Amino acid sequence: MLLVTSFVGVAHAEEPPLEYADGVKACREFHEKNERELASWKKTQPATPYEYPHDDEVLGAPWGKFLKSIGEQWELVLATIIPHFGAQLRADTPAALITWPLQIPLGPAYTCSRKQGLFTVRDHRAHRAMLEPGIVSSNRGVGVFVRPGYRFIYQPSDWVVGAGGGLGTTIEVAGNREPFRASLGPELVIRFGHCCDPGYFTLAFRYDHYFAGEVKDIIAGSLGFVYF
């Protein structure tokens, strides 16, 4: 027990604490401070001789560099490949739901952080554009849809849960015995994870009102891993 406690203590001691800034102006000043400190640190470093790059080949192909880049960005790979799972209520009919919500952060940073002693600043941008393709399956059949929209997530540095909402249109392309149609509807979003390093879980609840078809009002919920 003493050995385990000592190991945990050393691990925590080696992990540098995080520094934060909240607000658009504070984040801008935080970035400027980081650039000044990085420039000052570079002046103290010895000159490094140039080394000619060699291909990192595996089985005769440059797989080494490719696999290394995947290992360094595993959060992005998982967030892109693994779908979100959820359910819909289409009138009185439940349906299984899988989606791939793709987000593009927009606007200024509202919260930012870096590990003490390092010069990589992570930003949280509350505004983001969404493009979410998905598949829904019920006793009405299998349907395919895509949802463009907007999402806002508010999360200060001392929150481990962020909250927000959004607005979008779900376009049902095929299936579910419905015509090609579009909806308009809001969503409620809860994001789990400490700002601002990448890698969060997002829980989303959504209401869609369609302007055509048999079932016009649909409620849905989903949970999954996201990068931002």
Backbone as CSV, one residue per row, in Angstrom:
resi,resn,N_x,N_y,N_z,CA_x,CA_y,CA_z,C_x,C_y,C_z
1,MET,0.831,-1.207,0.000,0.000,0.000,0.000,0.865,1.257,0.000
2,LEU,1.958,1.221,0.791,2.845,2.369,0.856,3.493,2.631,-0.491
3,LEU,3.861,1.513,-1.200,4.490,1.647,-2.505,3.539,2.280,-3.514
4,VAL,2.256,1.825,-3.481,1.268,2.378,-4.399,1.032,3.847,-4.121
5,THR,0.915,4.203,-2.847,0.699,5.597,-2.463,1.858,6.470,-2.899
6,SER,3.089,5.960,-2.741,4.265,6.724,-3.139,4.292,6.924,-4.641
7,PHE,3.907,5.865,-5.395,3.894,5.965,-6.854,2.889,6.996,-7.325
8,VAL,1.676,6.973,-6.735,0.644,7.943,-7.096,1.096,9.349,-6.770
9,GLY,1.754,9.497,-5.610,2.243,10.813,-5.226,3.275,11.343,-6.197
10,VAL,4.197,10.467,-6.670,5.205,10.883,-7.641,4.553,11.261,-8.961
11,ALA,3.529,10.458,-9.387,2.841,10.744,-10.646,2.184,12.107,-10.611
12,HIS,1.520,12.423,-9.472,0.880,13.731,-9.351,1.920,14.841,-9.284
13,ALA,3.067,14.554,-8.654,4.097,15.568,-8.540,4.700,15.895,-9.905
14,GLU,4.768,14.885,-10.801,5.355,15.097,-12.109,4.396,15.805,-13.073
15,GLU,3.099,15.754,-12.820,2.126,16.395,-13.694,2.055,17.888,-13.381
16,PRO,2.447,18.763,-14.319,2.439,20.194,-14.016,1.019,20.723,-13.858
17,PRO,0.824,21.650,-12.942,-0.520,22.221,-12.772,-0.911,23.069,-13.978
18,LEU,-2.215,23.286,-14.120,-2.739,24.069,-15.244,-2.889,25.532,-14.853
19,GLU,-2.643,26.397,-15.822,-2.904,27.817,-15.671,-4.071,28.174,-16.581
20,TYR,-4.980,29.022,-16.093,-6.201,29.327,-16.836,-6.386,30.823,-17.009
21,ALA,-7.220,31.151,-18.001,-7.735,32.509,-18.159,-9.166,32.393,-18.669
22,ASP,-10.039,33.259,-18.175,-11.449,33.259,-18.564,-11.822,34.603,-19.168
23,GLY,-12.549,34.547,-20.272,-12.986,35.759,-20.947,-12.173,36.022,-22.204
24,VAL,-12.790,36.712,-23.165,-12.140,36.961,-24.457,-10.881,37.796,-24.279
25,LYS,-10.955,38.887,-23.527,-9.791,39.756,-23.327,-8.703,39.042,-22.555
26,ALA,-9.088,38.301,-21.507,-8.104,37.582,-20.699,-7.392,36.508,-21.515
27,CYS,-8.108,35.821,-22.395,-7.482,34.801,-23.237,-6.527,35.425,-24.248
28,ARG,-6.899,36.575,-24.794,-6.007,37.254,-25.736,-4.712,37.657,-25.028
29,GLU,-4.821,38.191,-23.818,-3.632,38.563,-23.050,-2.837,37.329,-22.642
30,PHE,-3.532,36.221,-22.384,-2.873,34.971,-22.019,-2.022,34.462,-23.185
31,HIS,-2.548,34.541,-24.409,-1.791,34.142,-25.602,-0.576,35.044,-25.804
32,GLU,-0.757,36.354,-25.613,0.357,37.284,-25.779,1.452,37.000,-24.756
33,LYS,1.064,36.731,-23.523,2.031,36.384,-22.482,2.769,35.099,-22.838
34,ASN,2.041,34.124,-23.354,2.658,32.853,-23.727,3.692,33.048,-24.833
35,GLU,3.372,33.893,-25.835,4.307,34.144,-26.935,5.560,34.855,-26.436
36,ARG,5.404,35.799,-25.508,6.569,36.498,-24.954,7.466,35.532,-24.190
37,GLU,6.844,34.678,-23.377,7.628,33.731,-22.586,8.297,32.686,-23.476
38,LEU,7.627,32.269,-24.541,8.217,31.312,-25.467,9.416,31.929,-26.187
39,ALA,9.284,33.190,-26.631,10.396,33.861,-27.304,11.585,34.015,-26.363
40,SER,11.314,34.343,-25.103,12.383,34.466,-24.120,13.063,33.128,-23.866
41,TRP,12.275,32.064,-23.814,12.835,30.717,-23.580,13.699,30.275,-24.750
42,LYS,13.287,30.590,-25.978,14.053,30.201,-27.156,15.436,30.840,-27.161
43,LYS,15.557,32.063,-26.635,16.840,32.752,-26.615,17.846,32.054,-25.719
44,THR,17.354,31.289,-24.747,18.254,30.610,-23.812,18.671,29.225,-24.294
45,GLN,18.116,28.767,-25.413,18.403,27.414,-25.884,19.630,27.388,-26.786
46,PRO,20.435,26.326,-26.678,21.614,26.214,-27.550,21.202,25.931,-28.995
47,ALA,22.062,26.318,-29.917,21.796,26.049,-31.327,21.816,24.547,-31.576
48,THR,20.871,24.069,-32.373,20.772,22.642,-32.692,21.250,22.413,-34.114
49,PRO,22.233,21.527,-34.308,22.701,21.268,-35.676,21.613,20.601,-36.509
50,TYR,21.609,20.905,-37.798,20.594,20.358,-38.697,20.850,18.875,-38.943
51,GLU,19.776,18.077,-38.851,19.842,16.657,-39.159,18.961,16.377,-40.364
52,TYR,19.544,15.750,-41.377,18.784,15.460,-42.588,17.702,14.435,-42.272
53,PRO,16.434,14.694,-42.657,15.354,13.761,-42.316,15.421,12.485,-43.146
54,HIS,15.123,11.358,-42.526,15.065,10.070,-43.201,13.657,9.513,-43.083
55,ASP,13.250,8.768,-44.125,11.925,8.159,-44.103,11.837,7.114,-42.999
56,ASP,10.763,7.183,-42.238,10.488,6.202,-41.188,9.654,5.091,-41.814
57,GLU,10.338,4.123,-42.434,9.639,3.118,-43.219,9.354,1.859,-42.414
58,VAL,8.174,1.279,-42.674,7.772,-0.017,-42.128,7.254,-0.839,-43.299
59,LEU,7.847,-2.003,-43.519,7.472,-2.876,-44.637,7.606,-2.160,-45.980
60,GLY,8.651,-1.349,-46.097,8.943,-0.687,-47.350,8.125,0.545,-47.652
61,ALA,7.284,0.984,-46.733,6.448,2.167,-46.930,6.550,3.076,-45.702
62,PRO,6.288,4.379,-45.862,6.436,5.314,-44.726,5.289,5.216,-43.718
63,TRP,5.018,3.994,-43.258,3.953,3.802,-42.276,4.342,4.338,-40.901
64,GLY,5.628,4.393,-40.627,6.059,4.834,-39.299,5.569,6.210,-38.944
65,LYS,5.739,7.164,-39.873,5.292,8.535,-39.625,3.769,8.591,-39.483
66,PHE,3.075,7.806,-40.326,1.611,7.794,-40.275,1.107,7.243,-38.943
67,LEU,1.660,6.108,-38.513,1.229,5.497,-37.253,1.610,6.366,-36.061
68,LYS,2.768,7.017,-36.145,3.191,7.887,-35.054,2.238,9.072,-34.918
69,SER,1.803,9.634,-36.057,0.880,10.775,-36.003,-0.473,10.364,-35.422
70,ILE,-0.927,9.139,-35.737,-2.180,8.649,-35.160,-2.044,8.504,-33.647
71,GLY,-0.907,7.948,-33.206,-0.695,7.780,-31.767,-0.648,9.090,-31.020
72,GLU,-0.139,10.141,-31.665,-0.055,11.447,-31.015,-1.397,12.162,-30.980
73,GLN,-2.328,11.794,-31.887,-3.630,12.465,-31.969,-4.763,11.457,-31.803
74,TRP,-4.634,10.572,-30.816,-5.632,9.508,-30.664,-7.005,10.063,-30.317
75,GLU,-7.070,11.202,-29.583,-8.383,11.766,-29.255,-9.132,12.179,-30.514
76,LEU,-8.410,12.796,-31.462,-9.037,13.234,-32.702,-9.497,12.041,-33.535
77,VAL,-8.686,10.984,-33.573,-9.046,9.793,-34.346,-10.296,9.138,-33.767
78,LEU,-10.321,8.957,-32.442,-11.480,8.328,-31.807,-12.736,9.179,-31.979
79,ALA,-12.609,10.488,-31.791,-13.775,11.371,-31.905,-14.328,11.401,-33.315
80,THR,-13.481,11.171,-34.320,-13.923,11.185,-35.710,-14.556,9.869,-36.122
81,ILE,-13.998,8.753,-35.644,-14.435,7.436,-36.110,-15.609,6.895,-35.303
82,ILE,-15.531,6.975,-33.984,-16.544,6.345,-33.136,-17.831,7.169,-33.151
83,PRO,-18.968,6.581,-33.464,-20.221,7.351,-33.521,-20.789,7.627,-32.135
84,HIS,-21.756,8.529,-32.086,-22.558,8.748,-30.889,-23.777,7.824,-30.976
85,PHE,-24.164,7.279,-29.832,-25.290,6.348,-29.790,-26.445,6.991,-29.034
86,GLY,-27.660,6.728,-29.509,-28.813,7.311,-28.852,-30.105,6.668,-29.300
87,ALA,-31.199,7.380,-29.048,-32.532,6.868,-29.380,-33.430,8.013,-29.789
88,GLN,-34.439,7.680,-30.573,-35.473,8.622,-30.994,-36.837,8.110,-30.559
89,LEU,-37.756,9.029,-30.406,-39.161,8.700,-30.222,-39.920,9.324,-31.382
90,ARG,-40.337,8.482,-32.335,-41.051,8.917,-33.525,-42.524,8.577,-33.328
91,ALA,-43.294,9.541,-32.831,-44.674,9.293,-32.394,-44.613,8.293,-31.248
92,ASP,-45.213,7.124,-31.394,-45.150,6.104,-30.341,-44.112,5.031,-30.649
93,THR,-43.257,5.262,-31.637,-42.308,4.246,-32.082,-40.892,4.626,-31.673
94,PRO,-40.230,3.822,-30.826,-38.822,4.096,-30.508,-37.920,3.683,-31.656
95,ALA,-36.772,4.323,-31.758,-35.826,4.035,-32.828,-34.410,4.166,-32.288
96,ALA,-33.504,3.317,-32.780,-32.087,3.407,-32.443,-31.418,4.437,-33.336
97,LEU,-30.394,5.098,-32.782,-29.793,6.228,-33.479,-28.279,6.172,-33.350
98,ILE,-27.563,6.340,-34.462,-26.119,6.545,-34.416,-25.789,7.752,-35.289
99,THR,-24.903,8.617,-34.796,-24.557,9.842,-35.515,-23.054,10.102,-35.421
100,TRP,-22.557,10.946,-36.316,-21.170,11.406,-36.300,-21.169,12.928,-36.317
101,PRO,-21.336,13.589,-35.169,-21.390,15.060,-35.144,-20.004,15.678,-35.348
102,LEU,-19.839,16.413,-36.430,-18.583,17.089,-36.742,-18.726,18.564,-36.378
103,GLN,-17.754,19.101,-35.625,-17.832,20.466,-35.139,-16.653,21.294,-35.656
104,ILE,-16.922,22.552,-35.969,-15.882,23.503,-36.348,-15.978,24.693,-35.394
105,PRO,-15.033,24.855,-34.446,-15.085,25.993,-33.517,-14.949,27.317,-34.254
106,LEU,-15.712,28.305,-33.796,-15.727,29.621,-34.424,-15.557,30.709,-33.364
107,GLY,-15.102,31.875,-33.805,-15.072,33.031,-32.928,-13.918,33.010,-31.944
108,PRO,-13.933,33.960,-31.011,-12.830,34.093,-30.049,-12.871,33.011,-28.973
109,ALA,-11.739,32.829,-28.296,-11.659,31.893,-27.170,-12.285,32.527,-25.934
110,TYR,-13.122,31.758,-25.245,-13.742,32.236,-24.015,-13.014,31.721,-22.776
111,THR,-12.325,30.582,-22.917,-11.520,30.020,-21.843,-10.269,29.431,-22.470
112,CYS,-9.125,29.566,-21.796,-7.884,29.004,-22.327,-7.024,28.502,-21.171
113,SER,-6.132,27.560,-21.487,-5.300,26.967,-20.443,-3.994,26.469,-21.035
114,ARG,-3.014,26.291,-20.167,-1.752,25.644,-20.531,-1.185,24.990,-19.276
115,LYS,-0.347,23.993,-19.492,0.331,23.361,-18.365,1.515,24.233,-17.966
116,GLN,1.681,24.406,-16.671,2.727,25.284,-16.150,4.095,24.801,-16.627
117,GLY,4.858,25.718,-17.195,6.174,25.364,-17.696,6.191,24.998,-19.158
118,LEU,5.022,24.860,-19.780,4.926,24.558,-21.200,4.340,25.758,-21.945
119,PHE,4.393,25.706,-23.291,3.983,26.854,-24.086,2.888,26.514,-25.087
120,THR,2.132,25.452,-24.851,0.998,25.098,-25.703,-0.285,25.554,-25.020
121,VAL,-0.977,26.501,-25.616,-2.215,27.037,-25.049,-3.400,26.359,-25.735
122,ARG,-4.309,25.821,-24.937,-5.539,25.220,-25.443,-6.685,26.200,-25.254
123,ASP,-7.536,26.311,-26.277,-8.657,27.259,-26.242,-9.989,26.526,-26.235
124,HIS,-10.952,27.125,-25.547,-12.345,26.698,-25.668,-13.114,27.804,-26.370
125,ARG,-13.642,27.487,-27.550,-14.450,28.423,-28.326,-15.907,27.999,-28.204
126,ALA,-16.704,28.871,-27.646,-18.084,28.512,-27.314,-18.953,28.324,-28.551
127,HIS,-18.676,29.050,-29.626,-19.473,28.954,-30.841,-18.882,27.878,-31.751
128,ARG,-19.736,27.074,-32.363,-19.255,26.107,-33.343,-20.332,25.763,-34.366
129,ALA,-19.872,25.583,-35.621,-20.754,25.110,-36.688,-20.794,23.587,-36.647
130,MET,-21.960,23.020,-36.961,-22.164,21.575,-36.861,-22.564,20.991,-38.214
131,LEU,-22.076,19.784,-38.463,-22.555,18.970,-39.573,-22.595,17.535,-39.064
132,GLU,-23.798,16.986,-38.973,-23.993,15.701,-38.282,-24.747,14.701,-39.170
133,PRO,-24.030,13.830,-39.858,-24.711,12.739,-40.553,-25.085,11.638,-39.568
134,GLY,-26.104,10.848,-39.910,-26.515,9.787,-38.998,-27.435,8.773,-39.642
135,ILE,-27.690,7.712,-38.881,-28.562,6.615,-39.302,-29.542,6.333,-38.182
136,VAL,-30.811,6.128,-38.528,-31.842,5.793,-37.552,-32.536,4.516,-38.004
137,SER,-32.801,3.630,-37.044,-33.400,2.332,-37.363,-34.569,2.055,-36.425
138,SER,-35.732,1.694,-37.008,-36.924,1.351,-36.229,-37.739,0.337,-37.021
139,ASN,-38.934,-0.005,-36.509,-39.780,-0.930,-37.264,-40.370,-0.283,-38.515
140,ARG,-40.119,1.033,-38.673,-40.512,1.720,-39.900,-39.438,1.584,-40.980
141,GLY,-38.274,1.019,-40.597,-37.186,0.848,-41.547,-35.936,1.577,-41.097
142,VAL,-34.974,1.658,-41.989,-33.704,2.333,-41.732,-33.668,3.634,-42.525
143,GLY,-33.321,4.720,-41.844,-33.264,6.018,-42.497,-31.892,6.651,-42.380
144,VAL,-31.603,7.525,-43.319,-30.337,8.257,-43.352,-30.645,9.754,-43.316
145,PHE,-29.897,10.492,-42.507,-30.135,11.929,-42.399,-28.820,12.678,-42.249
146,VAL,-28.883,13.997,-42.419,-27.763,14.883,-42.142,-28.330,16.148,-41.508
147,ARG,-27.613,16.672,-40.511,-28.117,17.841,-39.783,-27.042,18.931,-39.738
148,PRO,-27.174,19.984,-40.528,-26.341,21.170,-40.335,-26.949,22.046,-39.245
149,GLY,-26.104,22.749,-38.506,-26.644,23.590,-37.441,-25.574,24.388,-36.733
150,TYR,-25.994,25.006,-35.656,-25.140,25.850,-34.818,-25.260,25.376,-33.372
151,ARG,-24.131,25.421,-32.635,-24.132,24.999,-31.233,-23.295,25.967,-30.407
152,PHE,-23.736,26.219,-29.177,-23.028,27.084,-28.233,-22.844,26.309,-26.930
153,ILE,-21.604,26.267,-26.427,-21.320,25.576,-25.160,-20.556,26.519,-24.251
154,TYR,-21.097,26.758,-23.053,-20.482,27.648,-22.070,-19.799,26.796,-21.006
155,GLN,-18.491,27.049,-20.765,-17.770,26.283,-19.750,-16.562,27.059,-19.243
156,PRO,-16.699,27.748,-18.106,-15.543,28.425,-17.492,-14.495,27.407,-17.028
157,SER,-13.331,27.909,-16.654,-12.205,27.039,-16.331,-12.432,26.184,-15.090
158,ASP,-13.269,26.642,-14.156,-13.462,25.873,-12.925,-14.676,24.948,-12.993
159,TRP,-15.265,24.781,-14.162,-16.388,23.857,-14.337,-15.879,22.552,-14.946
160,VAL,-16.365,21.428,-14.446,-16.058,20.133,-15.066,-17.198,19.695,-15.979
161,VAL,-18.265,20.475,-16.019,-19.404,20.218,-16.902,-19.753,21.519,-17.614
162,GLY,-19.839,21.467,-18.928,-20.273,22.613,-19.706,-21.715,22.442,-20.145
163,ALA,-22.393,23.544,-20.402,-23.802,23.488,-20.794,-24.039,24.456,-21.942
164,GLY,-24.985,24.094,-22.796,-25.298,24.966,-23.914,-26.476,24.458,-24.706
165,GLY,-26.601,24.962,-25.892,-27.716,24.590,-26.756,-27.384,24.880,-28.199
166,GLY,-28.359,24.644,-29.052,-28.127,24.870,-30.459,-29.413,24.876,-31.255
167,LEU,-29.274,25.099,-32.535,-30.403,25.134,-33.449,-29.940,24.568,-34.782
168,GLY,-30.793,23.749,-35.394,-30.408,23.166,-36.673,-31.600,22.617,-37.430
169,THR,-31.316,22.093,-38.605,-32.336,21.453,-39.429,-31.875,20.039,-39.752
170,THR,-32.715,19.059,-39.458,-32.417,17.670,-39.769,-33.058,17.330,-41.108
171,ILE,-32.232,16.939,-42.061,-32.704,16.619,-43.408,-32.710,15.104,-43.564
172,GLU,-33.888,14.509,-43.625,-34.010,13.071,-43.822,-33.886,12.780,-45.317
173,VAL,-32.826,12.082,-45.657,-32.511,11.843,-47.064,-33.298,10.663,-47.606
174,ALA,-33.390,9.580,-46.816,-34.059,8.374,-47.317,-34.471,7.511,-46.138
175,GLY,-35.495,6.679,-46.346,-35.888,5.677,-45.366,-36.989,6.118,-44.433
176,ASN,-37.354,5.225,-43.504,-38.387,5.450,-42.486,-39.772,5.713,-43.087
177,ARG,-39.959,5.295,-44.319,-41.249,5.456,-44.998,-41.707,6.914,-45.043
178,GLU,-40.715,7.856,-45.011,-41.022,9.280,-45.069,-40.428,9.863,-46.348
179,PRO,-41.004,10.956,-46.869,-40.428,11.596,-48.054,-39.145,12.343,-47.698
180,PHE,-38.405,12.742,-48.704,-37.267,13.639,-48.495,-37.795,14.919,-47.856
181,ARG,-37.325,15.234,-46.642,-37.923,16.350,-45.905,-36.909,16.962,-44.947
182,ALA,-37.260,18.125,-44.386,-36.376,18.834,-43.464,-37.174,19.321,-42.264
183,SER,-36.456,19.503,-41.143,-37.088,19.966,-39.913,-36.402,21.240,-39.434
184,LEU,-36.930,21.789,-38.371,-36.280,22.875,-37.645,-36.471,22.576,-36.170
185,GLY,-35.370,22.630,-35.398,-35.530,22.307,-33.990,-34.326,22.671,-33.140
186,PRO,-34.572,22.909,-31.834,-33.496,23.238,-30.902,-32.890,21.983,-30.266
187,GLU,-31.780,22.164,-29.568,-31.165,21.082,-28.813,-30.587,21.628,-27.520
188,LEU,-30.500,20.743,-26.519,-29.853,21.030,-25.243,-28.625,20.154,-25.151
189,VAL,-27.473,20.747,-24.781,-26.200,20.026,-24.804,-25.522,20.124,-23.441
190,ILE,-25.000,18.996,-22.951,-24.198,18.945,-21.730,-22.867,18.298,-22.085
191,ARG,-21.765,18.970,-21.754,-20.433,18.463,-22.078,-19.673,18.124,-20.797
192,PHE,-19.131,16.914,-20.729,-18.422,16.421,-19.556,-16.920,16.390,-19.832
193,GLY,-16.132,16.992,-18.958,-14.687,17.029,-19.123,-14.142,18.371,-18.694
194,HIS,-12.895,18.398,-18.238,-12.312,19.628,-17.721,-11.668,20.420,-18.847
195,CYS,-12.048,21.668,-18.987,-11.502,22.551,-20.009,-10.009,22.816,-19.706
196,CYS,-9.106,22.866,-20.715,-9.434,23.017,-22.112,-8.744,21.981,-22.999
197,ASP,-8.111,20.967,-22.429,-7.500,19.919,-23.239,-8.573,19.184,-24.025
198,PRO,-8.262,18.708,-25.244,-9.271,18.013,-26.055,-9.678,16.683,-25.455
199,GLY,-10.920,16.257,-25.778,-11.449,14.989,-25.309,-12.550,15.173,-24.279
200,TYR,-13.818,15.087,-24.726,-14.984,15.279,-23.864,-16.062,14.263,-24.238
201,PHE,-17.021,14.096,-23.331,-18.233,13.362,-23.655,-19.379,14.365,-23.718
202,THR,-20.210,14.232,-24.739,-21.319,15.156,-24.950,-22.645,14.413,-24.935
203,LEU,-23.571,14.925,-24.133,-24.940,14.419,-24.075,-25.841,15.471,-24.691
204,ALA,-26.598,15.074,-25.722,-27.437,16.023,-26.454,-28.884,15.535,-26.483
205,PHE,-29.815,16.457,-26.205,-31.248,16.199,-26.330,-31.800,17.139,-27.404
206,ARG,-32.664,16.580,-28.270,-33.067,17.341,-29.446,-34.567,17.162,-29.741
207,TYR,-35.170,18.258,-30.179,-36.560,18.216,-30.663,-36.573,18.704,-32.103
208,ASP,-37.235,17.952,-32.984,-37.350,18.334,-34.385,-38.817,18.398,-34.792
209,HIS,-39.171,19.483,-35.452,-40.499,19.591,-36.062,-40.325,19.601,-37.578
210,TYR,-40.925,18.595,-38.234,-40.840,18.475,-39.690,-42.049,19.151,-40.332
211,PHE,-41.857,19.626,-41.562,-42.902,20.342,-42.276,-43.581,19.470,-43.330
212,ALA,-43.215,18.191,-43.355,-43.841,17.249,-44.298,-43.748,15.857,-43.692
213,GLY,-44.499,14.924,-44.265,-44.423,13.547,-43.817,-45.492,13.189,-42.799
214,GLU,-45.482,11.937,-42.386,-46.494,11.418,-41.466,-46.196,11.777,-40.017
215,VAL,-44.961,11.525,-39.563,-44.548,11.834,-38.187,-43.787,13.146,-38.213
216,LYS,-44.399,14.198,-37.669,-43.811,15.536,-37.785,-43.010,15.965,-36.566
217,ASP,-43.245,15.369,-35.398,-42.551,15.775,-34.166,-41.747,14.602,-33.628
218,ILE,-40.428,14.811,-33.490,-39.520,13.748,-33.076,-38.623,14.261,-31.956
219,ILE,-38.462,13.458,-30.908,-37.564,13.760,-29.792,-36.426,12.751,-29.820
220,ALA,-35.189,13.220,-29.577,-34.036,12.332,-29.651,-32.998,12.699,-28.594
221,GLY,-32.184,11.733,-28.247,-31.070,11.955,-27.337,-29.895,11.082,-27.747
222,SER,-28.663,11.571,-27.512,-27.482,10.802,-27.888,-26.313,11.154,-26.969
223,LEU,-25.366,10.224,-26.886,-24.177,10.397,-26.047,-22.973,9.900,-26.813
224,GLY,-21.851,10.651,-26.746,-20.658,10.213,-27.445,-19.446,11.049,-27.100
225,PHE,-18.296,10.639,-27.651,-17.010,11.271,-27.407,-16.734,12.304,-28.491
226,VAL,-16.303,13.508,-28.087,-15.988,14.572,-29.044,-14.587,15.120,-28.744
227,TYR,-13.989,15.716,-29.753,-12.657,16.302,-29.586,-12.726,17.662,-28.921
228,PHE,-13.676,18.526,-29.383,-13.797,19.890,-28.840,-14.810,19.928,-27.710
